[in-house]
Amino acid sequence: MEIALISDYQIDEYKEFGYENRWSTANGIYKEILKRERVKNVIWYPFPIDAPNFPFIELKKDIENKKISPDVILYMSCGPREDSMFTKSNFQNTKLVVDLGDEPQTKGFNIQRSSNADVVLTPDRDCYNLYKSKGYSVIHTGHWADMNIFKHDPDAIIKYDVVSSMKGDRGKIPKYLSKKLKNQFLNKNELTGQENAKFFQSSKIIFQKSRFNEITRRIFEGMATKKLVITDQLSQSKGLDLFFEDGKEIILYDGSYDALRKIKYYLKNEEEREKIASLGYEKVKKFYTTKNIVNYIL
């Protein structure tokens, strides 16, 4: 089996290394694909925003030069891109898979590219229902964790009570918690994957607040470090309960006061906190890792 992987990284890295030379979600998938004995050839193409159709042009050249004859193209979609060459007419004998990991916020960019794919992977239940209604072959994957990076470290020194690595404006709730919890609550962003994993490993609780009423990847990555994840109650249509059970594998809050109350409770009740963290960890380890997503692809 031969696979062409496409994601957002720099052309200079591609020319120098042939892959993205730092950890990313796509990097975790790439390394997992390389482990599969049935996969004999993988080429990873970059798709920066200012290079229209670049990976597809490169792939066509490589096919003509017999460098690869892809059985699968895995396009890890990355928002707005000129990707009109991602079609069955250009790659007739290839299984086209598109991963829409940033949905629902990027849904508007994904309608056309999804219509061209043989398999669509989305973390968002509303988007899944939309694509299903259009007759697309779609899988509601949720997110996944690269457990080579986000993993349990029993020797990690606990430095923090509650941590988060959220970017962007998350509204009033994080600000309220920061005011009330003071140095017990710490948010860091712009971390590398390894730095983020170590940050999570050194905490008791991982806090999340969605920006777009979305299931966030950090829920899965936080659980992969065997920590209690507390996140906001999403609308029922998002299907978070299809992945994790509130009070058993995850803790959901509804508003600022509820978040504060539950954080204080689980900081005081270590045994309950560790039990929920352990069950969340086991769920992610079994169902939501790079191994699972590669199984969908292959």
C-alpha positions in Angstrom: 0.0 0.0 0.0 1.2 3.5 -0.8 -0.1 6.7 0.8 0.1 10.4 0.1 -0.3 12.6 3.2 -1.2 16.3 2.8 -1.2 18.9 5.6 -0.3 22.4 6.4 3.5 22.8 6.8 6.3 24.7 5.0 7.6 23.9 1.5 11.2 24.5 2.8 10.8 21.7 5.3 9.4 19.4 2.6 12.4 20.1 0.3 15.0 19.7 3.1 13.5 16.8 5.1 10.5 15.4 3.2 8.3 15.9 6.3 7.4 18.4 9.0 10.4 18.7 11.3 8.4 19.2 14.5 5.5 17.6 16.3 2.0 18.2 15.0 -1.2 16.3 14.8 -0.3 15.3 11.2 3.2 14.3 12.4 1.7 11.8 14.8 -0.4 10.3 11.9 2.6 10.2 9.7 4.7 8.2 12.2 1.8 5.8 12.9 1.4 5.1 9.2 5.1 4.4 8.9 4.7 1.6 11.5 2.2 -0.3 9.4 3.8 -3.3 7.6 1.3 -3.2 4.7 2.3 0.4 3.9 5.4 0.3 1.6 5.6 4.0 0.6 4.5 7.3 2.2 5.1 10.8 0.8 4.0 13.7 2.9 3.2 16.9 1.0 2.9 20.4 2.4 0.0 22.7 1.8 0.7 26.3 2.9 -2.1 28.8 2.4 -0.2 30.8 -0.3 0.5 27.8 -2.7 -2.7 27.0 -4.6 -3.0 23.2 -5.3 0.7 22.7 -4.5 0.5 19.2 -3.0 -1.7 17.9 -5.8 0.6 19.3 -8.5 3.6 17.7 -6.7 1.8 14.4 -6.4 0.8 14.4 -10.0 4.5 14.9 -10.9 5.5 12.1 -8.6 2.9 9.7 -10.1 4.2 10.5 -13.6 7.8 9.9 -12.4 6.7 6.6 -10.7 7.9 7.8 -7.3 4.5 6.9 -5.9 1.2 5.2 -7.0 -1.0 6.2 -4.1 -3.7 3.8 -2.9 -4.9 6.5 -0.5 -4.6 10.3 -0.3 -5.1 11.6 3.2 -5.8 15.3 3.0 -5.7 16.8 6.5 -7.7 19.9 5.6 -6.5 23.2 7.1 -9.1 25.8 6.5 -9.1 28.1 3.4 -7.1 26.5 0.6 -7.3 26.5 -3.2 -7.6 22.7 -3.6 -9.7 22.3 -6.8 -7.4 19.5 -7.9 -8.6 17.3 -5.0 -11.0 15.3 -7.3 -11.6 11.8 -8.5 -11.0 12.9 -12.1 -7.4 13.8 -11.1 -6.8 10.7 -9.0 -9.2 8.1 -10.4 -7.8 4.9 -8.9 -7.1 6.4 -5.4 -9.2 6.4 -2.3 -9.6 10.1 -1.3 -9.9 10.7 2.4 -10.3 14.2 3.9 -9.9 14.9 7.6 -11.8 18.0 8.8 -10.2 18.4 12.2 -11.0 22.1 12.7 -14.8 21.8 12.3 -17.3 23.3 12.9 -15.5 26.6 12.5 -14.1 25.7 9.1 -17.3 24.0 7.8 -17.8 26.7 5.1 -14.5 25.8 3.5 -15.2 22.0 3.6 -18.4 21.5 1.7 -16.8 21.2 -1.8 -13.7 19.2 -0.8 -15.9 16.8 1.2 -18.1 16.2 -1.9 -15.0 15.1 -3.8 -13.8 12.6 -1.1 -14.5 8.9 -0.8 -14.4 9.2 3.0 -14.9 12.2 5.2 -13.7 12.3 8.8 -15.1 15.0 11.1 -15.0 15.7 14.8 -18.3 17.6 14.8 -21.7 15.9 15.0 -23.6 18.7 13.3 -21.2 18.6 10.4 -21.5 14.8 10.3 -25.3 15.1 10.0 -25.0 17.7 7.3 -22.6 15.5 5.2 -24.7 12.5 5.8 -27.8 14.3 4.5 -25.9 15.0 1.3 -25.1 11.4 0.9 -21.4 11.6 1.7 -19.5 8.7 3.2 -18.7 10.3 6.6 -17.4 9.1 9.9 -17.9 11.1 13.2 -14.4 10.4 14.6 -14.3 12.9 17.4 -10.6 13.9 18.0 -7.7 11.7 19.0 -4.5 11.9 21.0 -1.0 11.1 19.9 0.0 8.9 22.9 3.6 9.0 22.0 3.5 12.6 23.2 0.3 13.0 25.3 0.8 10.1 27.7 0.7 9.3 31.4 3.9 10.0 33.3 3.7 8.5 36.8 7.0 10.2 37.7 5.8 13.7 36.8 6.1 16.2 39.6 2.7 17.9 40.2 3.3 21.7 40.1 -0.2 23.0 39.3 -3.8 22.6 40.4 -5.7 23.6 37.3 -4.1 24.2 33.9 -5.2 25.0 30.3 -3.5 25.7 27.0 -6.4 27.6 25.4 -5.8 30.2 22.7 -8.1 33.0 21.7 -11.0 34.6 23.5 -12.9 32.1 25.6 -15.3 34.5 27.2 -15.9 35.3 30.8 -15.5 31.9 32.4 -11.7 31.6 32.3 -11.4 35.2 33.5 -13.7 34.5 36.4 -11.8 31.3 37.4 -8.5 33.1 37.1 -9.8 35.9 39.5 -11.3 33.4 42.0 -8.5 30.7 41.9 -5.6 33.1 41.5 -2.4 31.1 41.2 -4.3 27.8 41.3 -5.4 28.4 37.7 -2.8 28.7 34.9 -3.3 29.1 31.2 -0.4 28.8 28.8 -0.5 28.8 25.0 1.9 28.8 22.1 3.4 25.6 23.5 5.0 22.8 21.4 3.3 19.4 21.6 6.0 18.1 24.0 5.7 21.2 26.2 1.9 21.0 26.2 2.1 17.3 27.3 4.5 18.0 30.1 2.3 21.0 31.2 -0.7 18.7 31.5 1.3 15.9 33.2 2.4 18.3 35.9 -1.2 19.3 36.9 -4.2 17.8 38.8 -7.0 19.1 36.5 -7.2 20.2 32.9 -9.7 22.9 32.2 -11.4 23.5 28.8 -13.8 26.1 27.4 -14.9 25.8 23.8 -14.8 28.8 21.4 -17.3 27.6 18.8 -19.5 25.2 20.8 -17.1 22.5 19.6 -15.6 19.3 21.0 -11.9 20.4 21.5 -8.9 18.2 20.8 -7.5 19.1 24.2 -10.2 17.0 25.9 -8.7 13.9 24.4 -5.1 15.0 24.8 -5.7 15.9 28.4 -7.3 12.5 29.2 -4.4 10.8 27.5 -2.1 12.2 30.3 -4.4 10.6 32.8 -5.7 13.8 34.2 -9.3 14.9 35.1 -10.8 17.0 32.3 -13.4 19.6 33.1 -15.1 21.2 30.1 -18.2 23.2 29.2 -21.5 21.6 28.6 -22.1 21.7 24.8 -25.4 21.7 23.0 -26.9 18.2 22.8 -26.5 18.2 19.0 -22.7 18.0 19.4 -22.8 14.5 20.8 -20.1 14.8 23.4 -22.0 12.2 25.4 -21.3 9.7 22.5 -17.6 9.8 23.6 -17.6 10.4 27.3 -20.0 10.1 30.2 -20.4 13.1 32.5 -19.4 12.2 36.1 -17.7 9.0 35.0 -15.0 9.9 32.5 -15.3 13.7 32.2 -16.8 16.5 34.2 -19.1 19.1 32.5 -19.9 22.5 33.9 -22.7 25.0 33.1 -21.5 28.5 33.7 -18.9 30.2 35.8 -20.1 29.3 39.2 -20.7 25.7 38.4 -17.1 25.5 36.9 -15.6 27.0 40.1 -17.7 24.7 42.4 -16.7 21.5 40.5 -13.0 22.5 40.3 -12.9 23.1 44.1 -14.7 19.9 44.8 -12.4 17.7 42.7 -9.3 19.5 44.0 -10.4 18.4 47.5 -11.5 14.9 46.6 -8.4 13.3 45.2 -9.8 9.7 45.1 -12.8 10.7 43.0 -10.6 12.9 40.8 -8.2 10.1 40.1 -10.9 7.5 39.4 -12.6 9.7 36.8 -9.2 10.6 35.2 -8.3 6.9 35.0 -11.6 6.0 33.3 -11.2 8.8 30.8 -7.6 7.7 30.1 -8.6 4.1 29.5 -11.4 5.3 27.1 -9.0 7.4 25.0 -6.3 4.7 25.1 -8.8 2.2 23.7 -10.7 4.2 21.1 -9.2 7.7 20.4 -5.5 7.5 19.4 -3.5 8.0 16.2 -3.7 4.2 15.8 -7.5 4.4 15.7 -7.6 7.1 13.1 -5.1 5.3 10.9 -7.3 2.3 11.0 -10.2 4.4 9.6 -7.9 5.5 6.8 -6.5 2.1 5.9 
